[in-house]
Structures are given as C-alpha cells and as structure tokens.
Amino acid sequence: MPEMHTLLNGRALLESPRWHAGQLWFADWGAGEIIALDRRTGLQDVVASAASPPLSFDFTPDGHMLVVAAREQRLLRRERSGRLVTHADLSHLGKSWNEIVVDGRGNTYVNGGNLDPSIGNIDLITANGDVRRVAENAAFPNGMAITPDNKTLILAESYGHRLTAYDIASNGDLGNARVWADLGRGVPDGICIDAERAVWYADVPNQRCVRVCEGGEVLATIDIGCGAFACMLGGANRTTLFVTAAQWFGMDRMHEMAGTGCVLATKTTVPGAGWPF
C-alpha cells in the first residue's frame, strides 16, 4: 500500500468524507461546517453550516445534499440556492442521530442511539418521503455502506466490534441481520465498499484503517498515527482512499481536538463501489 499523504490539516473532528461533483467533501464537527475541498488548488469552500454535532451528510441521486441535524431531530436538504430546508422530521423516532447513507434509488438511511449509545436503530426515509424504523438493537451504530446492487446494507457497530449486514427489500425495509465480519479488537467507525465487495473501516482507538472481506479476514491495514474517523474511496476511477483523522482524547475532551483534524489520502488498486460516494 502506498504511503499516506496529507491533503489538509489544522481542523477539528472531521467526518463523512464524500466524493461528489469532482470534489472531496467532509464535515468539521468542531466548526459545525460542511466543506468542499478542491484538490488541485487546496481551496476549502464552506457549503453548509449546522448548529451542532453529530454532523453527517450524503447526496441524493439527483445531487441534493442531505444533512443530519442531530439535536434538532431533523434531516435537512440543501437547496440549489444553498438554503437548508427540512427534508424529514425524525423527532417521533428518537432523540439522537449519527450517520447517513443514501442508496442508488434515493432511499435514505439514518442511524442513532437515542439516550443509550449502546442500543441503536436505523431509520428509513424513502424517496417518496415515508419515514419509518427498519432496524433496532445495534451496538452503537456508526458508518453505513450499501452494495452496488442496492440489495445489502452493511453497518459498523462500534461497541459490537463487528460489521453487520442486512438484506434490503424492494420497499427499502431491512431484514436478515447477520454478522458480516467479526473484527476482534477492531472498533469500526466510517466505512466504504470496494469493487471486490471488501469493506474499508476507519478505527479511532486503534489509529488505523483496515480492509476486510466477508467473514472477517484482514486484507490490508494502514496505520494512521492518530484516530481514523472515516474513509471513502473516491477521486478519478474511485481509486483514492480518503481518510478523515484527528487526535482523540475521549468524549469529555473533544475541545482539545481543535487543530489536529486532517484529511489523508493514498492510492488503492481496487476501486470503490456502491454507496456512499
């Protein structure tokens, strides 16, 4: 695996890397901002701001950005004008929200842990606006990814030290939950899928990104040297692995992360596939 190089640094807790419209996008939880980064110039454009973390986002097939407004218990949509409007009200489903992924049909999955981060759920906002719960009892649900055929959702369960797979029904419901990979000591955060149906997961406490196949065999490991919060395969031909990382001191010391957040990148031989993208 080629060596990691730094695209930018000096930020806070960075999450949700996405490759969209030829740019890398990510969320800075400390600043409450969603940033688009031009890799050629290094310019950073603040494209959206939210009141508080968790701050995650993804894009619909028609190019609209959807933003999780966790404390407001809403899913927001960024209009072409840049204005954020309510896309879905999540308040009747829980009180805490974390990650989001949109599949190729426009169905949106958002997860959260309510007041107990060890017991989490996944909720679905369909392309026609229906909102309902589709999975429960996840051990701190974190990153999610969907296979290119829109038939399988893979969930990172941080407290469960595993990746869990669900079959996706034609109406978007999830079923047949099963352990896709037991990660041992691994603590998965953000994840992405590649064209060989392997999964890359970022691991904060173990300061690494790991590529695993179904069943849990480790195919590659990249030591980051600080907490790896999320990863994304993007760039030309989706062969660049982008990693958002920062020094991690614990939930009660998140303010100390200011200035340590960075975006790293390395080339891969297997391109990305599925969603997020």
N, C-alpha and C positions, 0 to 999 in steps of 0.2 A: 504494500500500500504506500503510495507516495506520501511525502511529508505534508502535514497541515501547514497552511499559511493563513495569516491574519488579514481579513478584509477591512475590519474597523475595530476600534476598541474605545474605551472611555465612557461606556454607557452603564446601565444598571442591569437588572434581571431581564434577559431577553428571551422571548418565547415565540412560538408559532411561525417559524420560517416558512415562507411560501414563494414559489416561482410563478409569476404572473405577468403577462404582457411584456416579457423580456427583461423583467427586473426581479430582484430579490426583495421580499417584503418581510418585516418582522415586527413584533410588538416589544416595546420597552415598558415594563411594568412600573419601574420607578418614575419615569416621566409621564406615564399614562398616555403614551403615543404609539401610533402605528406608523412605521417608517417604510418608505420605498427607497432602496439603495441602487444607484446607478453604478454598476461595477466598472465601467470604463472611466468615469470621472471621479468616483468616490463621493459624489454629492448625495446627501440624505434629504429626502423630502418628507415632511410630516403630512400625512394624508388624512389622519383622523386622530381625535383625542377622546379619551373616555375618563370618567371621574375616578375610577378605582380599579385595582386588580382584584381577582384574576382578569386578565385581558387577553382574549384569544379571538381569532378571526379566520375566515376562509372565504372562498369565492364561489358564486353560483356559476353554472354553465354559461349563462348569458353575461357574466362579468361583473355582477354586483358583489360588493364586499358585504359580508355579514359579520357583525361584531357582537361578541357576548358581553353584555353589560351586567356583570355578576351581581353587584349589590342592588341594582335597580330591577333585577329579575326579569330582564327583557333581552330579546335578540333584536339588534338594530340592523338596519340596511342603509348602506351609503348610496345616496342618490348621485346621479351624474353631476349635479351641482356641488357635491361634496357634503351636503347636509345629511345628518344621521336621523332616520325616522324609525319608528317601531315596526319591526317585521313580525314579531310574535311576542305575546305576553306569556312568560313562564311562571308567574307568581303562584299559580294554583298547583304547580308540580313540585315546588321545593323552595329552598332559601339560599342555595349555594350552587354556583356553576363554575365549570373549569374549561374543558376543551370542546372543540367543534371540528366536524368534518362534513363536507358536502360531497355527495356522490355524483356520478355522471348523469343521473336522472333529475338532479335538483333536489333530492331529499337531503335534509339537514339533520345531523345527529349531534346533540349536545349532552355532555355528561356533568355530573356533580355529586357532591357527597352530603348535601343537607347540613345539619349541625354536626354530624358524626362523619369525619372524613374516611373512616374505615368501612362505611357502608354506603355504597354509591349506586347511582342509577344512570341510565341512558334514556333520553327522550328524543322523540322524532318530531320534526316539523316537516310535513310533506310539501311537495311542490305546489299543491293547491291550498296550503295554509292550515291543514289539520294539525293539531298538537296533541301528542299522547305519549305515555310512558311505554317503552318497549323492552327494557331490561332492568333488573334490580340486583341487589346484593353483591355488587362489585367492591373489591377491597382497594379503595382509593382509586377510582377510575382516572386515567390520565390520557396520554395520547391515543388517537384512533386512526386507523387507516382502512381503506376499502379496496378490494381487489378489482382489476380492470373490468371484470365481467359483472360488477355490481352485485355479486352473489354472496360475498363474505365480508364481514366487518371484523377487524382484529383490534382488540382493546388492550392497552397496557394497564395492568393492575399493580400499582407501585407497592402497596402493602402486601399484596399476594405473591410478589416476586415471580410473576408469570405474564404471558401473553394469552389472552382468551379469545377464541373465535366464535362468531355467531353466524348462522345462516341468515341471509336477508330474503324475506318473502317478496312476492311481486308487489305487495302493497307497502313495503318498507319495514314491516314488523321484523323483529329479531327472534330467533329460536335456535334450538340445538346448541346451547352454550357448552363449550368444551375447552380444555386446556390445549392451546396450540403449541406452547413451549414453556416448560418449567425452567426458570432462569437461575435456580440455585440462590446465590447471593445477589443476583442482579436486581436492580431497582429501576424498572423501566419508566421513563417519562415520555417525551415526544418520540414518535415512531414514523417510519415510512416503509413502503414496499418496493422491491425491485422486480425486474422482468423475470427473474428466476424464482419468484414467489418467496424469496427470503425477506426478512424484516431487519432493518436497522433500528436499534433503540438507543436513545441517549440515557445516561446513568449519572445522576448527580453525585451521590456519595462515593461511588467508585471511580469517578472522574474519567469516564471513557464512553466511547460509542462502540456498540457490538452488533455484528451481523450474525443472525441465527436463522436456521431453517426450521420448518415444522418438525416438532419432536425435541427441539432444544439444542441440537448440535451447533457449536460455535464455529462460524466460518471465517470470521475476521474480528480483530479487536484493535481499536485506535485509542491509545492513551492520550487524554486531553490535557491533563495537568491542572484542571480546575473542574468545577461542576458542569457537566454537559446536560443542558435542559431540553433540547430538542434538535432534531436533524431532519433534513429534507434533501431529496435528490432532484436537482434542477439544472439550470444552465443549458447550454447547447447540447441537444440529444439526451438531456437529463442524466448526464454522467459526472456531475459535480455534486459531492456530498457537502452541504452546508450545515454547520453546527453552531447553535447559539449556546454560549457558555459564560460563566461568571464564577467568582469565588463564592463559596457557600458557607455561611456561618450558622445557619439554623433559622427557623421561622421568627424567633424573637430578635434576630439581629439582621433582618433584611436591609435595614437602612445602611449597614456597613458595606453592602454590595456596590454602592454608588461608585462609578468609575472603573469597576472591574469587568463589566459586561463587554463581550466581544463576539464577533462573528468570524468563524473559521471556515476554511474550505479545503477540499482535497479532491483529486480525480479518482473515479472508480472505473472498473471495467464493465460492470453490469449496470445498465441504465435503470432509472426509476420507472415505476408503473403504477397505475391506479391513482387513488386519491389519499391524502391531499396532494395538490400540485399547484 
